[in-house]
């Protein structure tokens, strides 16, 4: 990848800052409960998760479907360690107040969520990463299901609260920056995405792309396949864990049962719509996806009467049908997604030579 | 001891047979297209809904064949719409298309049913109770394994002794060469989806006789388990898929008998991972150097 010129870098950073300022202004003007603000917060969380999945699927060519499992780990670690002590009796009412009798500072718990997910990923990766394409996909999907079952296991109840909700931990309304809730998720996921971008542009990132494009050639060039795959997997899961913790903060309550494989599919579709192998594509697609599913297409779910004419088809559930038809159209006819494998800041450059095999 | 475990073993054999009927669809499609048809579980669910809606206005004797016809048509359409345009695309794109198709089918079913669980009609005779030793169960428990085995034998005969069966074997052996030999790939692939969907429709009748309510996402889990069964038996091998499905069905119910109901799903996936690591070709799979 071409090194970014200094002016381009500064312009990009300024654009990001402007975006943050816009988000901040929107919240001060419209209040934290406005639909736009909710979409922005959720979009920021999903942007991080989608980019972490893209690192694996789009940049390293490892088709993993375990993202929901690692998000679950991050969300649970965060929630378990930040529930205030005096609330334990109420939350763990079936388990005598639980056995974890301390709480961690918010940021420490957030990072710990990522670290635990990463450690788990390292262990899972040892056997699983030897598999290829669809076998890897189904094995990681299986691991996510196993994680979900283990967390809900009654014997782990004193830690995970079994299959009951975890709640009353600090959420975005406890992490106000400059009086707004929207900046915290923006800053955390901005920093994480920035780190992923640095990684992608490093020698490791180039090795990942080499593995994606041709494993045999990469190995012949002296790239240790397993080491790099494991590295990509662990890093991706670290950020998925942090993303999961952010999602827990966004939702206010967390329950293992909601981290089903359908969640992974959602994220995969965001990555595909944005373009496999494009960080900015994933970010744009996450915001679009969340905005469409939560906000812009809402009207499709309500029956409408215009001039006494009952608009056909509009009723509960129609939104998701339209949405999935759009997704199928993208998947079938616009396989490169919004950005393909280019980045937003590369767009003005003269067309680079095509990097083949992005979707291998 | 025997009295306590018997109902679980019976349930295991029954559910194993139902998984087997789904697993055959997976294994055939994978054998030919090298594609995990993620939407297969949703076809199975759709067959359940067809039955719910058809029996509301038609007699049972008309509904049952009509359900099979409609499910087959759905499977055929799915292949034409979601997989055929991607015949030359990389495998990952086809898999994403499969996930998208599954998402679409689920949302469509949610829209049509309003998201409510529908009561599955009681099929005559299959839903009657019957006594086996000390355990009371439904007739479907005994019918399932017998019907499964009969259908699978018929299918194996079809593949071994008919022209279309020979074409299927040729295509799964070598996609391009068989095309050069004048085999119409598209009709062979369609036939695979037709057979797979038809068996899934039969499987769904047996499955929902036991579980009685249909929801839009109910097929996802049996679908995944049937896939695991197909991998366990050796993907591409029909007898393998059937044996794998019975083993998974029985093990799952024995785990329930031991009091670890929460882990019955997890067990299936743990089994999958162990199989992939130690014998990636499964019990009866052909040797390929490709998977690991």
Contacts between the chains, C-beta under 8 A, distances in Angstrom:
chain1	res1	chain2	res2	distance
A	57	B	92	7.9
A	63	B	92	5.7
A	63	B	95	7.1
A	127	B	273	6.9
A	127	B	277	5.2
A	128	B	273	7.0
A	130	B	277	7.4
A	130	B	292	5.9
A	131	B	276	5.8
A	131	B	280	7.5
A	131	B	291	7.1
A	131	B	292	6.3
A	132	B	290	7.2
A	132	B	291	6.2
A	132	B	292	6.8
A	133	B	91	6.0
A	133	B	92	7.0
A	134	B	34	7.7
A	134	B	35	7.8
A	134	B	36	5.1
A	134	B	91	7.0
A	134	B	95	6.1
A	135	B	231	7.8
A	135	B	276	5.8
A	135	B	280	7.1
A	135	B	291	5.7
A	135	B	292	7.8
A	137	B	36	7.4
A	137	B	95	6.9
A	138	B	36	6.6
A	138	B	227	6.8
A	138	B	228	7.8
A	138	B	231	7.3
A	138	B	272	6.8
A	139	B	272	6.7
A	139	B	273	5.3
A	139	B	276	5.7
A	141	B	224	7.5
A	141	B	269	7.7
A	142	B	228	7.6
A	142	B	268	7.8
A	142	B	269	3.1
A	142	B	270	7.5
A	142	B	272	5.2
A	142	B	273	5.8
A	143	B	269	7.1
A	143	B	273	7.1
A	145	B	224	7.9
A	145	B	265	6.1
A	145	B	266	6.3
A	145	B	269	5.1
A	146	B	266	4.4
A	146	B	269	5.3
A	146	B	270	6.2
A	148	B	266	8.0
A	149	B	262	5.6
A	149	B	263	5.6
A	149	B	265	6.0
A	149	B	266	3.7
A	150	B	266	6.9
A	152	B	262	5.9
A	153	B	262	5.8
A	153	B	263	7.4
A	154	B	262	7.3
A	261	B	220	7.4
A	261	B	224	7.8
A	262	B	103	8.0
A	262	B	217	7.7
A	262	B	220	7.9
A	265	B	99	5.2
A	265	B	102	7.7
A	265	B	103	6.2
A	268	B	96	6.8
A	268	B	99	6.5
A	269	B	96	7.8
A	269	B	99	7.4
A	269	B	100	6.7
A	269	B	103	7.3
A	272	B	96	5.5
A	315	B	111	7.7
A	315	B	114	8.0
A	316	B	111	7.8
A	316	B	114	6.6
A	316	B	115	7.3
A	317	B	107	7.0
A	317	B	110	4.9
A	317	B	111	3.6
A	317	B	114	6.9
A	317	B	115	6.4
A	318	B	111	5.8
A	320	B	107	4.0
A	320	B	110	6.7
A	320	B	111	7.0
A	321	B	104	7.5
A	321	B	107	5.1
A	321	B	108	5.5
A	321	B	111	4.9
A	323	B	107	7.3
A	324	B	100	7.0
A	324	B	103	4.9
A	324	B	104	4.0
A	324	B	107	4.7
A	324	B	108	7.7
A	325	B	104	6.5
A	327	B	100	5.3
A	327	B	103	6.7
A	327	B	104	7.5
A	328	B	82	7.0
A	328	B	97	7.5
A	328	B	100	5.0
A	328	B	101	6.8
A	328	B	104	5.6
A	331	B	93	7.4
A	331	B	96	5.7
A	331	B	97	5.0
A	331	B	100	4.6
A	332	B	82	7.2
A	332	B	85	5.4
A	332	B	86	7.0
A	332	B	97	6.4
A	333	B	85	7.8
A	335	B	89	6.8
A	335	B	93	5.7
A	357	B	90	7.8
A	359	B	89	7.6
A	359	B	90	4.9
A	359	B	92	5.6
A	359	B	93	5.5
A	360	B	90	5.3
A	360	B	92	6.6
